[in-house]
């Protein structure tokens, strides 16, 4: 059973546009929601993360939005750039457990 | 810091052979994770250790897979015997603390091909 469902599987956005990736979860005990970015041939790297005490967190052009009642969270990339082209993974974990449940990934292609 | 180090970066082997993947976590990190990444199944957690002790191995697909962490600076993931369906990229990651704030630092991965 997939604990975190991610969509879309792939995304094409024009330079300067907004990229939006969505994730949904079932376990209400989840309380930490990171997003990882992976470039080809590299391991995933933490991009941004959010806890349930806030509904939104912004770092530069990247924003996470969390809707606890709907059990959904999303990543918005504003002013998308070709350098943002990568695979993005959402994840969730709970409490002091370090086990991350990853989504299936979204391959983003930002066209110049 | 050199980050998480994995070796080899690429491994090609024949079905039935033993494969050993190696990982050196970031110094001082107490947690070590092994993941497998495939197109079909995405990123799957296989097993993770805390202070060299296996905590959760529920993701290990079957008895052909085994993982050890003999000391704080070294871990291995062994597949014996290997099968074509084991072909994937295997990542090792480490983190300093548990849960919230426990950013996992991934290594570059080992691309395994079993023919």
Backbone of each chain as ProteinMPNN parsed JSONL, in Angstrom:
{"seq_chain_A": "XXXXXXXXXXXXXXXXXXXXXXXXXXXXXXXXXXXXXXXXXXXXXXXXXXXXXXXXXXXXXXXXXXXXXXXXXXXXXXXXXXXXXXXXXXXXXXXXXXXXXXXXXXXXXXXX", "coords_chain_A": {"N_chain_A": [[0.841, -1.195, 0.0], [0.633, 2.116, -0.986], [1.884, 4.749, 0.791], [2.15, 7.436, 0.324], [0.889, 9.331, -2.239], [1.689, 10.617, -5.379], [1.419, 13.179, -7.815], [1.621, 15.124, -10.882], [2.959, 12.395, -12.892], [4.768, 13.236, -14.758], [5.829, 16.448, -15.967], [5.62, 19.272, -17.965], [6.801, 22.473, -18.36], [6.824, 25.86, -19.336], [9.595, 28.106, -19.427], [9.667, 30.424, -16.815], [7.108, 29.941, -16.024], [4.704, 28.453, -13.7], [5.303, 25.665, -11.741], [3.567, 22.905, -10.505], [3.246, 20.425, -8.137], [1.642, 17.692, -6.703], [0.809, 15.966, -3.653], [-0.633, 13.314, -1.765], [-1.733, 11.883, 1.308], [-2.489, 9.247, 3.673], [-2.101, 8.586, 6.339], [-2.75, 10.08, 9.291], [-0.963, 10.547, 11.251], [1.385, 11.418, 10.245], [3.849, 13.916, 10.349], [5.841, 15.404, 9.26], [7.004, 16.732, 6.316], [8.915, 16.48, 3.736], [10.424, 17.674, 0.671], [12.244, 16.327, -1.973], [14.823, 16.788, -4.356], [16.019, 15.539, -7.384], [18.65, 15.22, -9.575], [19.643, 13.95, -12.808], [21.608, 11.036, -12.535], [22.408, 11.56, -9.989], [22.024, 11.434, -6.358], [18.954, 11.889, -4.489], [18.251, 15.12, -3.05], [17.578, 17.182, -0.25], [15.119, 19.627, -0.65], [13.131, 21.376, 0.389], [11.127, 21.593, 3.359], [8.258, 20.917, 5.479], [6.388, 21.358, 8.5], [3.406, 20.388, 10.349], [2.603, 22.581, 11.88], [2.481, 24.861, 10.475], [0.9, 26.169, 7.526], [1.999, 26.82, 5.182], [5.127, 27.196, 3.568], [7.831, 29.055, 2.443], [10.627, 29.227, 0.366], [12.64, 31.109, -1.303], [12.028, 30.66, -4.68], [10.506, 28.461, -4.25], [7.719, 26.898, -2.81], [5.966, 25.251, -0.249], [2.773, 23.966, 0.313], [0.449, 23.011, 2.749], [-2.347, 21.094, 3.444], [-3.947, 20.031, 5.997], [-6.467, 18.999, 6.689], [-7.42, 17.952, 4.332], [-5.466, 16.198, 3.871], [-3.303, 16.64, 2.136], [-0.483, 17.853, 0.325], [1.582, 20.207, -1.388], [3.945, 21.235, -3.885], [5.079, 24.222, -5.123], [6.671, 25.782, -7.758], [7.8, 28.769, -8.533], [8.262, 31.021, -11.297], [9.646, 29.178, -13.002], [12.677, 27.622, -14.021], [14.996, 26.448, -16.56], [17.06, 25.122, -15.242], [15.751, 23.997, -13.141], [14.816, 21.637, -13.993], [14.311, 18.387, -13.232], [13.828, 15.454, -11.173], [11.271, 15.311, -8.82], [10.544, 14.449, -5.514], [8.06, 13.853, -3.138], [7.693, 13.35, 0.384], [6.91, 11.73, 3.512], [6.875, 11.56, 7.063], [6.699, 10.38, 10.486], [6.608, 11.631, 13.795], [9.303, 10.775, 15.861], [10.284, 8.9, 14.256], [12.433, 7.871, 11.734], [11.795, 6.955, 9.296], [11.113, 7.511, 6.052], [8.397, 7.898, 3.884], [8.238, 7.786, 0.561], [6.887, 9.553, -2.273], [6.033, 8.664, -5.684], [7.441, 10.18, -7.449], [8.02, 13.002, -9.636], [8.759, 13.938, -12.823], [10.133, 16.789, -13.911], [10.23, 19.008, -16.593], [11.523, 21.875, -17.714], [11.027, 24.045, -20.213], [13.062, 26.069, -22.307]], "CA_chain_A": [[0.0, 0.0, 0.0], [1.453, 3.294, -1.097], [1.521, 5.666, 1.864], [2.116, 8.793, -0.23], [0.599, 9.299, -3.674], [2.206, 11.837, -5.992], [1.007, 13.449, -9.202], [1.608, 14.153, -11.968], [4.17, 11.599, -13.077], [5.68, 14.105, -15.492], [5.313, 17.804, -16.088], [6.381, 20.157, -18.855], [6.444, 23.866, -18.071], [7.649, 26.845, -20.029], [10.407, 28.982, -18.581], [8.902, 31.52, -16.245], [5.806, 29.459, -15.576], [4.594, 27.874, -12.357], [5.234, 24.206, -11.688], [2.82, 22.471, -9.326], [3.275, 18.979, -7.917], [0.752, 17.397, -5.589], [0.927, 14.699, -2.942], [-1.706, 13.007, -0.825], [-1.357, 10.841, 2.254], [-3.6, 8.713, 4.455], [-1.778, 8.451, 7.758], [-2.838, 11.38, 9.951], [0.15, 10.68, 12.199], [2.518, 12.046, 9.578], [4.02, 15.284, 10.82], [7.001, 16.015, 8.627], [6.775, 16.56, 4.881], [10.005, 17.065, 2.948], [10.502, 17.484, -0.77], [13.589, 16.077, -2.431], [15.078, 17.071, -5.765], [17.031, 14.627, -7.895], [19.137, 15.435, -10.933], [20.086, 12.678, -13.4], [22.894, 10.519, -12.098], [22.694, 11.999, -8.617], [21.063, 11.044, -5.35], [18.019, 12.957, -4.097], [18.739, 16.091, -2.059], [16.474, 17.92, 0.364], [14.837, 20.925, -1.253], [12.368, 22.177, 1.343], [10.3, 20.713, 4.184], [7.252, 21.62, 6.27], [5.73, 20.653, 9.596], [1.976, 20.748, 10.363], [2.246, 23.778, 12.651], [2.263, 25.934, 9.503], [0.216, 25.674, 6.331], [2.774, 27.181, 4.004], [6.52, 27.58, 3.798], [8.41, 29.543, 1.2], [12.066, 29.447, 0.316], [12.949, 31.579, -2.649], [10.955, 30.404, -5.648], [9.857, 27.198, -3.884], [6.727, 27.007, -1.738], [5.173, 24.075, 0.111], [1.478, 24.227, 0.934], [-0.045, 21.816, 3.438], [-3.756, 21.097, 3.822], [-4.06, 18.882, 6.888], [-7.817, 18.417, 6.674], [-7.534, 17.186, 3.098], [-4.31, 15.304, 3.848], [-2.609, 16.895, 0.884], [0.517, 18.914, 0.317], [2.005, 20.468, -2.754], [5.141, 22.043, -4.142], [4.941, 25.211, -6.191], [7.927, 26.4, -8.191], [7.488, 29.997, -9.256], [9.287, 31.444, -12.27], [10.423, 27.965, -13.268], [13.86, 27.796, -14.871], [15.506, 25.175, -17.1], [17.877, 24.477, -14.213], [14.872, 23.285, -12.206], [14.462, 20.353, -14.598], [14.783, 17.332, -12.328], [12.729, 14.659, -10.623], [10.923, 15.783, -7.484], [9.885, 13.454, -4.668], [7.538, 14.254, -1.844], [7.846, 12.295, 1.377], [6.258, 11.982, 4.784], [7.307, 10.712, 8.175], [5.964, 10.719, 11.698], [7.258, 11.677, 15.086], [10.753, 10.611, 15.882], [10.687, 7.835, 13.352], [13.173, 8.439, 10.626], [11.422, 6.252, 8.081], [10.405, 8.363, 5.114], [7.607, 7.27, 2.835], [8.395, 8.653, -0.598], [6.001, 9.458, -3.413], [6.604, 7.978, -6.839], [8.3, 11.092, -8.193], [7.525, 13.779, -10.781], [9.842, 14.404, -13.68], [9.823, 18.133, -14.392], [11.026, 19.522, -17.709], [11.242, 23.291, -17.95], [11.505, 24.365, -21.564], [13.573, 27.444, -22.412]], "C_chain_A": [[0.875, 1.242, 0.0], [0.982, 4.334, -0.084], [1.38, 7.104, 1.364], [1.93, 8.682, -1.741], [0.934, 10.646, -4.287], [1.734, 11.949, -7.425], [1.412, 14.864, -9.591], [2.91, 13.369, -12.037], [5.22, 12.406, -13.82], [5.003, 15.438, -15.749], [6.226, 18.606, -16.999], [5.87, 21.578, -18.643], [7.364, 24.774, -18.873], [8.431, 27.673, -19.014], [9.582, 30.169, -18.116], [7.547, 31.121, -15.707], [5.857, 28.896, -14.159], [4.469, 26.354, -12.481], [4.535, 23.812, -10.393], [2.805, 20.953, -9.266], [2.49, 18.7, -6.635], [1.022, 16.035, -4.961], [-0.224, 14.545, -1.961], [-1.268, 11.87, 0.073], [-2.583, 10.413, 3.048], [-3.349, 8.757, 5.953], [-1.771, 9.827, 8.437], [-1.725, 11.592, 10.978], [1.384, 11.314, 11.555], [2.629, 13.511, 10.029], [5.278, 15.961, 10.282], [6.93, 15.689, 7.15], [7.897, 17.249, 4.105], [9.792, 16.832, 1.457], [11.976, 17.326, -1.14], [13.663, 16.302, -3.934], [16.203, 16.157, -6.231], [17.372, 14.96, -9.336], [19.657, 14.108, -11.481], [21.484, 12.279, -12.922], [23.286, 10.896, -10.691], [21.681, 11.405, -7.645], [20.121, 12.189, -5.039], [18.64, 13.861, -3.038], [17.561, 16.891, -1.535], [16.352, 19.296, -0.26], [14.187, 21.863, -0.236], [11.481, 21.225, 2.123], [9.347, 21.551, 5.033], [6.747, 20.728, 7.386], [4.288, 21.142, 9.701], [1.626, 21.974, 11.186], [2.085, 25.004, 11.751], [1.603, 25.33, 8.272], [0.988, 25.978, 5.056], [4.185, 27.569, 4.422], [7.137, 27.938, 2.463], [9.903, 29.722, 1.36], [12.424, 29.819, -1.119], [11.774, 31.353, -3.577], [10.137, 29.161, -5.295], [8.936, 27.399, -2.68], [6.067, 25.656, -1.518], [3.876, 24.561, 0.731], [0.968, 22.922, 1.529], [-1.498, 22.018, 3.834], [-4.002, 19.858, 4.669], [-5.426, 18.213, 6.812], [-8.02, 17.542, 5.438], [-6.431, 16.14, 2.975], [-3.583, 15.407, 2.502], [-1.545, 17.955, 1.093], [1.074, 19.039, -1.089], [3.255, 21.328, -2.769], [4.838, 22.957, -5.317], [6.327, 25.779, -6.496], [7.554, 27.596, -9.05], [8.622, 30.332, -10.22], [10.227, 30.277, -12.593], [11.532, 28.225, -14.29], [14.318, 26.443, -15.422], [16.358, 24.413, -16.094], [17.064, 23.75, -13.155], [14.479, 21.911, -12.748], [15.128, 19.227, -13.814], [13.581, 16.474, -11.966], [12.512, 15.079, -9.178], [10.148, 14.688, -6.745], [9.317, 14.139, -3.432], [7.731, 13.071, -0.898], [7.112, 12.705, 2.644], [6.84, 11.055, 5.834], [6.562, 11.157, 9.43], [6.85, 10.677, 12.927], [8.76, 11.585, 14.991], [11.218, 9.464, 15.001], [11.347, 8.444, 12.124], [12.837, 7.77, 9.302], [10.586, 7.173, 7.217], [9.623, 7.491, 4.144], [7.624, 8.232, 1.645], [7.254, 8.462, -1.592], [6.759, 8.868, -4.592], [7.463, 8.88, -7.72], [7.593, 11.775, -9.351], [8.719, 14.293, -11.567], [9.435, 15.733, -14.296], [10.79, 18.522, -15.505], [10.609, 20.965, -17.944], [11.871, 23.678, -19.278], [11.92, 25.833, -21.657], [12.662, 28.332, -23.26]], "O_chain_A": [[1.741, 1.411, 0.859], [-0.177, 4.747, -0.1], [0.599, 7.887, 1.903], [2.712, 8.027, -2.431], [0.518, 11.69, -3.784], [1.656, 10.96, -8.155], [1.535, 15.726, -8.721], [3.856, 13.664, -11.307], [6.415, 12.281, -13.553], [3.776, 15.546, -15.75], [7.445, 18.618, -16.828], [4.673, 21.847, -18.734], [8.544, 24.476, -19.057], [7.978, 27.903, -17.893], [8.896, 30.825, -18.9], [6.907, 31.9, -15.0], [6.906, 28.869, -13.516], [3.638, 25.839, -13.228], [4.863, 24.318, -9.319], [2.404, 20.283, -10.217], [2.656, 19.383, -5.624], [1.409, 15.083, -5.639], [-0.72, 15.523, -1.401], [-0.518, 10.991, -0.351], [-3.587, 11.123, 3.092], [-4.276, 8.944, 6.742], [-0.883, 10.641, 8.182], [-1.566, 12.69, 11.51], [2.321, 11.701, 12.254], [1.638, 14.238, 10.08], [5.714, 16.983, 10.812], [6.813, 14.526, 6.766], [7.838, 18.452, 3.848], [9.078, 15.918, 1.045], [12.834, 18.083, -0.685], [12.713, 16.047, -4.674], [17.22, 16.018, -5.552], [16.503, 14.981, -10.207], [20.066, 13.237, -10.713], [22.411, 13.09, -12.912], [24.389, 10.579, -10.247], [20.617, 10.935, -8.049], [20.451, 13.346, -5.299], [19.455, 13.417, -2.23], [16.652, 17.239, -2.289], [17.33, 20.033, -0.387], [14.637, 22.991, -0.032], [11.116, 20.164, 1.617], [9.589, 22.733, 5.278], [6.683, 19.506, 7.246], [3.974, 22.215, 9.187], [0.465, 22.383, 11.2], [1.617, 26.052, 12.195], [1.73, 24.134, 8.008], [0.671, 25.458, 3.986], [4.407, 28.177, 5.469], [6.986, 27.215, 1.478], [10.383, 30.286, 2.343], [12.5, 28.973, -2.01], [10.659, 31.797, -3.303], [9.168, 28.848, -5.987], [9.324, 27.988, -1.671], [5.658, 24.992, -2.47], [3.877, 25.46, 1.572], [1.042, 21.865, 0.901], [-1.837, 23.005, 4.488], [-4.237, 18.771, 4.141], [-5.522, 16.987, 6.866], [-8.705, 16.521, 5.493], [-6.463, 15.298, 2.077], [-3.297, 14.409, 1.841], [-1.69, 18.842, 1.934], [1.038, 18.093, -1.875], [3.572, 22.038, -1.814], [4.395, 22.507, -6.374], [7.053, 26.2, -5.595], [7.05, 27.442, -10.163], [9.779, 29.978, -9.993], [11.446, 30.391, -12.467], [11.348, 28.941, -15.274], [14.056, 25.406, -14.813], [16.37, 23.182, -16.1], [17.61, 22.981, -12.365], [13.875, 21.111, -12.033], [16.354, 19.136, -13.748], [12.46, 16.737, -12.401], [13.464, 15.189, -8.406], [9.22, 14.087, -7.287], [10.007, 14.909, -2.763], [7.911, 11.934, -1.336], [6.744, 13.865, 2.825], [7.241, 9.928, 5.546], [5.88, 12.182, 9.431], [7.715, 9.813, 13.075], [9.397, 12.228, 14.157], [12.395, 9.103, 14.999], [10.856, 9.42, 11.558], [13.517, 7.993, 8.3], [9.484, 7.569, 7.598], [10.123, 6.48, 3.649], [7.095, 9.341, 1.716], [6.721, 7.363, -1.741], [7.959, 8.607, -4.514], [8.137, 8.401, -8.633], [6.691, 11.211, -9.969], [9.578, 14.995, -11.033], [8.507, 15.796, -15.102], [12.006, 18.381, -15.372], [9.472, 21.238, -18.329], [13.09, 23.64, -19.441], [11.23, 26.721, -21.157], [12.951, 29.514, -23.445]]}, "seq_chain_B": "XXXXXXXXXXXXXXXXXXXXXXXXXXXXXXXXXXXXXXXXXXXXXXXXXXXXXXXXXXXXXXXXXXXXXXXXXXXXXXXXXXXXXXXXXXXXXXXXXXXXXXXXXXXXXXXXXXX", "coords_chain_B": {"N_chain_B": [[33.273, 17.989, 4.211], [33.057, 14.808, 2.627], [30.634, 13.804, 1.983], [28.093, 11.243, 1.561], [29.479, 8.199, 0.659], [29.525, 5.87, -1.934], [30.161, 2.649, -3.246], [30.534, 0.007, -5.675], [30.144, 2.486, -8.342], [28.903, 1.62, -10.588], [27.693, -1.574, -11.429], [27.848, -4.556, -13.068], [26.576, -7.702, -13.431], [26.203, -11.282, -13.623], [23.269, -13.263, -13.577], [22.67, -15.04, -10.606], [25.083, -14.592, -9.429], [26.922, -13.302, -6.61], [26.455, -10.113, -5.186], [27.883, -7.234, -3.813], [27.287, -4.235, -2.29], [28.584, -1.119, -1.224], [28.85, 1.285, 1.429], [29.722, 4.386, 2.836], [28.853, 6.324, 5.431], [28.135, 9.802, 6.269], [30.401, 11.214, 8.5], [29.691, 11.014, 11.935], [26.974, 10.841, 11.667], [24.092, 9.176, 12.826], [22.211, 7.548, 11.711], [21.564, 5.244, 9.098], [20.551, 4.494, 5.834], [19.265, 2.254, 3.381], [18.179, 2.384, 0.092], [16.204, 1.468, -2.76], [15.847, 2.211, -6.155], [13.643, 2.176, -8.812], [12.104, 2.383, -12.051], [9.542, 1.39, -12.068], [8.736, 1.084, -9.367], [9.6, 3.248, -8.012], [11.167, 5.034, -5.315], [12.27, 3.036, -2.85], [12.43, 2.192, 0.558], [14.706, -0.003, 1.918], [16.06, -0.942, 4.231], [16.95, 0.307, 7.501], [19.427, 1.605, 9.755], [20.253, 2.376, 13.132], [22.728, 3.743, 15.009], [24.357, 1.6, 14.211], [22.734, -0.589, 14.496], [20.249, -2.656, 13.088], [17.076, -1.317, 12.472], [14.637, -1.336, 11.097], [13.763, -3.603, 8.821], [11.807, -4.205, 7.083], [11.407, -3.605, 4.457], [13.132, -5.087, 2.951], [13.354, -7.133, 0.214], [13.476, -9.994, 0.021], [14.924, -13.088, 1.254], [17.274, -13.193, -0.114], [18.5, -10.835, 0.057], [20.659, -9.027, 2.16], [21.868, -6.975, 4.824], [24.479, -5.241, 6.467], [26.065, -3.53, 9.172], [28.901, -3.099, 10.322], [30.398, -1.199, 11.687], [30.422, 2.303, 12.622], [31.114, 3.632, 10.338], [30.744, 2.229, 8.022], [28.857, 0.255, 5.781], [27.229, -2.556, 4.285], [25.363, -3.868, 1.551], [24.122, -6.824, 0.516], [23.462, -9.057, -2.129], [22.471, -12.219, -2.801], [21.574, -15.198, -4.244], [21.952, -13.073, -7.123], [19.367, -11.671, -9.247], [17.819, -10.906, -12.415], [15.68, -9.122, -11.941], [16.542, -7.65, -9.859], [17.89, -5.544, -10.824], [18.572, -2.167, -10.623], [18.861, 1.157, -9.226], [20.73, 1.602, -6.394], [20.601, 3.309, -3.44], [22.382, 4.754, -0.759], [21.85, 6.418, 2.283], [22.36, 8.871, 4.854], [21.668, 10.209, 8.129], [21.541, 12.691, 10.735], [19.869, 12.999, 12.972], [16.732, 11.776, 14.273], [13.517, 11.645, 12.633], [11.6, 14.615, 12.366], [13.354, 17.162, 10.92], [15.416, 15.518, 10.484], [17.251, 15.473, 8.136], [17.929, 13.558, 5.31], [20.848, 12.554, 3.8], [21.825, 11.732, 0.683], [23.806, 9.307, -1.04], [25.636, 8.987, -4.19], [24.658, 6.774, -5.433], [24.472, 3.335, -6.612], [24.452, 1.838, -9.635], [22.998, -1.043, -10.516], [23.158, -3.756, -12.661], [21.807, -6.728, -13.606], [22.354, -9.452, -15.532]], "CA_chain_B": [[32.929, 16.575, 4.277], [32.919, 14.237, 1.297], [29.293, 13.322, 1.767], [27.94, 9.796, 1.597], [30.278, 7.579, -0.402], [29.06, 4.545, -2.314], [30.953, 1.962, -4.266], [30.964, 0.727, -6.872], [29.102, 3.337, -8.921], [28.197, 0.763, -11.541], [27.991, -2.988, -11.266], [27.166, -5.442, -14.011], [26.864, -9.057, -13.022], [25.323, -12.28, -14.208], [22.3, -13.887, -12.679], [23.211, -16.081, -9.757], [26.297, -14.144, -8.759], [26.791, -12.48, -5.403], [26.757, -8.697, -5.383], [28.037, -6.489, -2.559], [27.323, -2.778, -2.434], [29.223, -0.559, -0.051], [28.462, 2.651, 1.768], [30.354, 5.074, 3.961], [27.983, 7.466, 5.752], [28.777, 11.017, 6.732], [30.916, 11.041, 9.846], [28.86, 11.578, 12.988], [25.558, 10.525, 11.464], [23.706, 7.982, 13.567], [21.254, 6.745, 10.952], [21.957, 4.882, 7.74], [19.423, 3.933, 5.089], [19.456, 1.71, 2.047], [17.012, 2.517, -0.768], [16.281, 0.958, -4.127], [15.049, 3.038, -7.046], [13.318, 1.636, -10.131], [11.052, 3.137, -12.732], [8.217, 0.855, -11.735], [8.375, 1.148, -7.952], [10.086, 4.487, -7.41], [12.205, 4.975, -4.289], [11.803, 2.166, -1.778], [13.332, 1.969, 1.679], [14.951, -1.422, 2.141], [16.42, -1.169, 5.622], [17.74, 1.375, 8.063], [20.174, 1.338, 10.968], [20.521, 3.444, 14.088], [23.903, 3.353, 15.791], [24.844, 0.323, 13.675], [21.761, -1.65, 14.753], [19.11, -2.599, 12.155], [15.843, -0.925, 13.149], [13.474, -1.725, 10.301], [14.169, -4.266, 7.577], [10.569, -4.684, 6.459], [11.453, -3.36, 3.024], [14.038, -6.026, 2.281], [12.413, -7.908, -0.591], [13.484, -11.419, 0.314], [16.109, -13.557, 1.967], [18.484, -13.041, -0.928], [19.07, -9.541, 0.425], [21.09, -8.869, 3.546], [22.622, -5.742, 5.047], [25.222, -5.207, 7.716], [26.758, -2.29, 9.503], [29.839, -3.55, 11.355], [30.845, -0.062, 12.479], [29.707, 3.549, 12.309], [31.571, 4.249, 9.101], [30.704, 1.313, 6.898], [27.719, -0.651, 5.676], [27.14, -3.294, 3.032], [24.121, -4.492, 1.121], [24.522, -7.975, -0.272], [22.415, -9.807, -2.827], [23.001, -13.529, -3.127], [22.077, -14.919, -5.581], [21.293, -11.95, -7.794], [18.428, -11.983, -10.302], [17.62, -9.74, -13.289], [14.718, -8.177, -11.378], [17.24, -6.816, -8.863], [18.5, -4.404, -11.52], [18.027, -0.922, -10.073], [19.868, 2.02, -8.607], [20.677, 1.451, -4.947], [21.117, 4.482, -2.742], [22.625, 4.781, 0.669], [21.664, 7.764, 2.828], [22.582, 8.939, 6.293], [21.136, 11.403, 8.772], [22.105, 12.951, 12.055], [18.869, 12.806, 14.007], [15.53, 11.094, 13.819], [12.278, 12.342, 12.358], [11.561, 16.007, 11.96], [14.674, 17.781, 10.881], [16.429, 14.521, 10.179], [17.499, 15.464, 6.696], [18.688, 12.413, 4.839], [21.829, 12.897, 2.78], [21.95, 10.563, -0.187], [24.986, 9.104, -1.849], [25.404, 9.075, -5.633], [23.986, 5.573, -5.913], [25.131, 2.267, -7.375], [23.559, 1.295, -10.667], [23.212, -2.486, -10.643], [22.543, -4.449, -13.795], [21.959, -8.184, -13.524], [21.985, -10.008, -16.858]], "C_chain_B": [[32.661, 16.042, 2.879], [31.506, 13.795, 1.002], [29.245, 11.815, 1.894], [28.672, 9.198, 0.391], [29.757, 6.175, -0.666], [30.007, 3.953, -3.35], [30.412, 0.557, -4.473], [29.861, 1.657, -7.373], [28.269, 2.554, -9.936], [28.643, -0.675, -11.317], [27.162, -3.76, -12.274], [27.558, -6.862, -13.641], [25.883, -10.011, -13.684], [24.407, -12.869, -13.143], [22.956, -15.016, -11.897], [24.457, -15.675, -8.996], [25.962, -13.341, -7.51], [27.222, -11.052, -5.705], [26.855, -8.031, -4.006], [28.183, -5.004, -2.858], [27.811, -2.18, -1.122], [28.849, 0.892, 0.166], [29.269, 3.15, 2.958], [29.504, 6.298, 4.267], [28.811, 8.692, 6.135], [29.193, 10.832, 8.193], [30.021, 11.745, 10.874], [27.38, 11.314, 12.836], [25.229, 9.189, 12.12], [22.795, 7.042, 12.789], [21.798, 6.474, 9.551], [20.812, 4.131, 7.085], [19.906, 3.343, 3.769], [18.131, 1.795, 1.289], [17.286, 1.845, -2.11], [15.356, 1.816, -4.987], [14.891, 2.351, -8.399], [12.229, 2.49, -10.751], [9.679, 2.689, -12.258], [7.802, 1.163, -10.296], [8.882, 2.413, -7.255], [11.178, 4.234, -6.394], [11.662, 4.183, -3.102], [12.851, 2.061, -0.684], [13.473, 0.467, 1.901], [15.177, -1.708, 3.617], [17.069, 0.094, 6.168], [18.302, 0.993, 9.429], [20.221, 2.607, 11.834], [21.663, 2.97, 14.979], [24.333, 1.917, 15.485], [23.867, -0.835, 13.88], [20.613, -1.548, 13.751], [17.815, -2.333, 12.913], [14.611, -1.442, 12.401], [13.972, -2.316, 8.988], [12.959, -4.775, 6.806], [10.551, -4.47, 4.947], [12.382, -4.274, 2.258], [13.177, -7.039, 1.535], [12.377, -9.394, -0.261], [14.827, -11.805, 0.925], [17.395, -13.438, 1.149], [19.215, -11.738, -0.586], [19.482, -9.551, 1.897], [21.917, -7.596, 3.659], [23.286, -5.813, 6.411], [25.816, -3.827, 7.922], [27.726, -2.608, 10.638], [30.399, -2.425, 12.216], [30.175, 1.206, 11.954], [30.073, 4.144, 10.958], [31.468, 3.337, 7.885], [29.47, 0.432, 6.947], [27.77, -1.351, 4.324], [25.724, -3.792, 2.807], [24.509, -5.605, 0.16], [23.302, -8.638, -0.888], [23.034, -11.128, -3.276], [21.892, -14.574, -3.113], [21.305, -13.772, -6.238], [20.405, -12.455, -8.939], [18.226, -10.723, -11.159], [16.673, -8.698, -12.697], [15.323, -7.331, -10.263], [17.902, -5.596, -9.506], [17.797, -3.12, -11.106], [19.199, -0.025, -9.689], [19.671, 1.921, -7.101], [21.36, 2.663, -4.308], [21.332, 4.184, -1.272], [22.441, 6.23, 1.118], [21.981, 7.725, 4.315], [21.975, 10.215, 6.848], [21.633, 11.474, 10.205], [21.119, 12.62, 13.168], [17.643, 12.161, 13.396], [14.439, 12.082, 13.468], [12.426, 13.754, 11.868], [12.939, 16.64, 12.02], [15.77, 16.799, 10.56], [16.669, 14.417, 8.698], [18.351, 14.263, 6.335], [19.581, 12.859, 3.69], [22.1, 11.635, 1.964], [23.327, 10.514, -0.849], [24.636, 9.144, -3.323], [24.732, 7.843, -6.227], [24.911, 4.583, -6.603], [24.114, 1.735, -8.373], [23.923, -0.163, -10.885], [22.447, -3.031, -11.837], [22.852, -5.923, -13.666], [21.464, -8.778, -14.835], [21.688, -11.499, -16.783]], "O_chain_B": [[32.1, 16.746, 2.039], [31.205, 13.441, -0.138], [30.226, 11.181, 2.285], [28.497, 9.642, -0.744], [29.57, 5.387, 0.261], [30.566, 4.651, -4.197], [29.878, -0.035, -3.534], [28.743, 1.607, -6.86], [27.077, 2.808, -10.108], [29.814, -0.948, -11.053], [25.938, -3.636, -12.325], [28.743, -7.182, -13.551], [24.863, -9.595, -14.235], [24.757, -12.95, -11.965], [23.693, -15.834, -12.449], [24.846, -16.333, -8.031], [24.873, -12.782, -7.375], [28.218, -10.815, -6.388], [26.004, -8.247, -3.143], [29.084, -4.582, -3.582], [27.488, -2.677, -0.043], [28.568, 1.631, -0.778], [29.47, 2.441, 3.944], [29.435, 7.218, 3.453], [30.028, 8.614, 6.3], [28.413, 10.348, 9.013], [29.648, 12.906, 10.706], [26.608, 11.537, 13.769], [25.967, 8.212, 11.996], [22.627, 5.88, 13.161], [22.399, 7.338, 8.913], [20.189, 3.257, 7.688], [20.824, 3.861, 3.132], [17.096, 1.34, 1.775], [18.432, 1.681, -2.528], [14.226, 2.11, -4.597], [15.875, 1.99, -9.046], [11.523, 3.225, -10.059], [8.774, 3.502, -12.071], [6.638, 1.471, -10.041], [8.631, 2.626, -6.069], [12.012, 3.345, -6.567], [10.717, 4.607, -2.438], [14.032, 1.862, -0.969], [12.48, -0.244, 2.054], [14.559, -2.609, 4.184], [17.664, 0.867, 5.417], [17.733, 0.175, 10.152], [20.226, 3.733, 11.335], [21.57, 1.925, 15.623], [24.63, 1.133, 16.387], [24.157, -1.959, 13.469], [20.053, -0.467, 13.573], [17.493, -3.031, 13.875], [13.662, -1.928, 13.016], [14.532, -1.611, 8.149], [13.079, -5.673, 5.972], [9.759, -5.094, 4.241], [12.411, -4.234, 1.028], [12.361, -7.729, 2.147], [11.299, -9.988, -0.272], [15.727, -10.981, 1.089], [18.49, -13.574, 1.695], [20.393, -11.57, -0.9], [18.743, -10.024, 2.761], [22.583, -7.19, 2.707], [22.741, -6.361, 7.369], [26.036, -3.069, 6.978], [27.391, -2.401, 11.804], [30.828, -2.661, 13.346], [29.45, 1.172, 10.96], [29.406, 5.065, 10.486], [32.039, 3.634, 6.835], [29.084, -0.071, 8.002], [28.286, -0.808, 3.347], [24.991, -4.094, 3.749], [25.14, -5.367, -0.87], [22.253, -8.764, -0.256], [24.002, -11.145, -4.037], [21.313, -14.82, -2.055], [20.135, -13.543, -5.928], [20.653, -13.513, -9.518], [18.437, -9.607, -10.684], [16.854, -7.504, -12.934], [14.685, -6.398, -9.776], [18.412, -4.72, -8.808], [16.577, -3.001, -11.225], [20.364, -0.403, -9.813], [18.568, 2.133, -6.598], [22.513, 2.985, -4.592], [20.564, 3.46, -0.639], [22.833, 7.158, 0.411], [21.883, 6.678, 4.955], [21.789, 11.189, 6.119], [22.073, 10.488, 10.796], [21.49, 12.032, 14.184], [17.528, 12.018, 12.179], [14.435, 13.217, 13.945], [13.289, 14.049, 11.041], [13.595, 16.64, 13.062], [16.925, 17.186, 10.383], [16.34, 13.411, 8.07], [19.365, 13.988, 6.976], [19.115, 13.468, 2.727], [22.543, 10.615, 2.49], [23.922, 11.543, -1.17], [23.471, 9.317, -3.68], [24.291, 7.858, -7.376], [25.978, 4.939, -7.104], [23.05, 1.244, -7.995], [25.008, -0.483, -11.373], [21.249, -2.794, -11.994], [24.015, -6.324, -13.623], [20.298, -8.624, -15.2], [21.365, -12.115, -17.799]]}, "name": "protein", "num_of_chains": 2, "seq": "XXXXXXXXXXXXXXXXXXXXXXXXXXXXXXXXXXXXXXXXXXXXXXXXXXXXXXXXXXXXXXXXXXXXXXXXXXXXXXXXXXXXXXXXXXXXXXXXXXXXXXXXXXXXXXXXXXXXXXXXXXXXXXXXXXXXXXXXXXXXXXXXXXXXXXXXXXXXXXXXXXXXXXXXXXXXXXXXXXXXXXXXXXXXXXXXXXXXXXXXXXXXXXXXXXXXXXXXXXXXXXXXXXX"}
